[in-house]
Amino acid sequence: ARLCERTGVTAQLAVRDRTSMLYIVRAISPDRQQGAERGLPNARHEAHAVASGRALLFDVPEQQLDDLYRDFTFMDFAPPAAQTLDELKAQLGGDRKQGYVVCRSVFTKGVTSIAAPVRNREGTAVAAVTVSGMTLSQPEQEQAARDQVLEAAALISVGLGFHRRDNAQHE
């Protein structure tokens, strides 16, 4: 709720279930209160097509990605969602380098989402904090929201026992 208040857009926490994302907590921005988002949490989206999913996939080893997406039909989703496993791996490589994901919505035109992984004590990404909204398409709003998402993910991670100095490979 605090992240929603600070950014002015919808904020959510999601976990990955194989190739799907399950949204478990959501604070809806005032301008979206009457929209389709009202039915969440417990909604699902395909992980490769949303920011939260990519934030939880970018640490997955290549062989596990190959196994996870072996029989997956990427072309069921419109670009900018990856259309092949190789394209997804390329996206994840860029996401991994920056430590967060910025994604233009496959589902709602004009919506931008920003996500960062939440890590447990061992440094494993176990959830993703995401914000999404129309106003994030402006560079200054995107940057401010990104900083807030990274801060929220870090605070939750610390609450789960994650300490950067112990897990430097995830910085």
Disulfide bonds with the S-S distance in Angstrom:
none
